[in-house]
Amino acid sequence: MSLSRLQQPCYLQQCPSLLSPSIPLPCSFSFRVSPYSQRQRRLHFDGHTSSSAACCSLSQQQQSQILSSVTNGSTVSDRKEIRLGLPSKGRMAADTLDLLKDCQLSVKHVNPRQYVAEIPQLTNLEVWFQRPKDIVRKLLSGDLDLGIVGFDTFSEFGLGNEDLIIVHDALGYGECRLSIAIPKYGIFENINSLRELAQMPQWTAEKPLRVATGFSHLGPKFMKDNGFTHVTFSTADGALEAAPAMGIADAILDLVSSGTTLKENNLKEIEGGVVLESQAVLVATRKSLIQGEDVRSITKEILERFEAHLRAGGQFTVTANMRGRSTEEVAARVLSQPSLSGLQGPTVSPVFCKRDGEVVSDFYAIVICVPKKALYESVQQLREIGGSGVLISPLTYIFEEVTPRWQELLLKLEL
C-alpha cells in the first residue's frame, strides 16, 4: 500500500508529522492531544469559526516503523490468503464464535495466545483476532478482506469510506444504541429532550456543554447536526457514567444496552438523543470483493450460511396426521386456519398403510413451519381441524432459492 492511501480529503485536518493523523475531523472541529495526559483527548468546535490544525507527535523511530508497515503491508493484490477479522475479546467475540459454530463454521484456534486461526470448512481463509476498531482500520488498509464488528464501530472508525461495504447488517447479537445521557438532577432535572438540552442558556463559548465520549467522529457530527454550537468533547479511559458525578463532564455519549448502568448512576437518556442503533454486522471491502473471485465465493458461502441459520431461528417444523378425502381437501382445511400457512403453504402428502393385504391411504401428513411465538396456537388449530400425532422439531437452516442479501450485494458492486 502506498502512502497516498493515507492522505485524507482536503476538508480534514493534517498532521505536521510524517504521516497524516488517523483521526480525521471536519474543519469546524479541532483535535488536541493534551501534553499532560496521554489518556485524555479533547475535541472542540464552534459553530462560527474554523478550527486550528490537529497536531500529533511521533518519534523518528515510530514514524519509521509506521512507514515500514505501510509500504510493506500485505494487500489483497499481493497475497493469496483471504483474511477474516474477528473480535478478540469480550461478549462480541464469544457471540461471534457461537454464530460461526451454529453455522458449521467452527474456528480452529489451537493456541489461544496466537492471533491467527482457521475455519477448516473454508479453504484458503485465515481468521485474525483483532480489536474491533483495528478490524475496521485493517479493512481500510487492505490487510483484511472481511470482518465482523458492531455497527457503532463500523460507523465510528469507517468514517464513511466508500470502500467499506456492509454484507449483512443484522447478525442478531451485540444489540445496543449509542445515546446521549445527562444527570437526573440539578440543572438537567427538567430536561427531557435533545432540543431542550441544546436550548439551555448555560452553554456559551466560555462555558460550553462538556460531553465525555469515546466516539470522537460520531459525537461531534451528531451534536452539530442537531444545532449545538458550544460543545467540547473529552475522552478518557474507564467508565464514562462516573464523569458527570465527578464534575468532569455535563453529559456522556456512550453505548447503552438495558440502561441499568445509567439508572444506577443517576443518569437518563433523552428524547432524540440516540445517535444510532447497533448490532453485529458482517463487513467487507469493495475492492476485495470486486477484484477477488475467491473473496466473493467465500463471502457468498458465509453470507448464505448466516442467512439460512438466522432465518431458521425461532422457527419450528410442525408435522401432523389428518384424515381426508384428498390432498386438496386437507390443504383447504389447513389453509382455513390463520396460523397454519407456513412459509409458502403446507406440504400435504398421503400416509400409506397396509389393510387386509391392500395398500391404502386414509391419512395425510401435514408439514408446516411456524414461528415460536405462535407454536401453541398453531398446534391448537391443527387439532381443531382433525390433526393428531403432532410432532415439533426446531429448525436449523432455511435456505432460499436465491439469497436476497447476496443479490443486493451484487447490485451494490455492479457485478
Helices and strands as residue ranges (DSSP letters): G 3-6, E 29-33, E 40-46, H 60-72, E 82-87, H 90-102, E 116-118, E 125-130, H 132-141, E 146-150, H 151-158, E 164-168, E 176-183, G 186-188, H 194-198, E 209-213, H 218-225, E 230-236, G 240-242, H 243-246, E 251-256, H 260-264, E 267-278, E 280-285, H 286-291, H 293-312, E 315-323, H 327-335, E 347-355, E 358-371, G 372-374, H 375-384, E 388-394, H 404-413
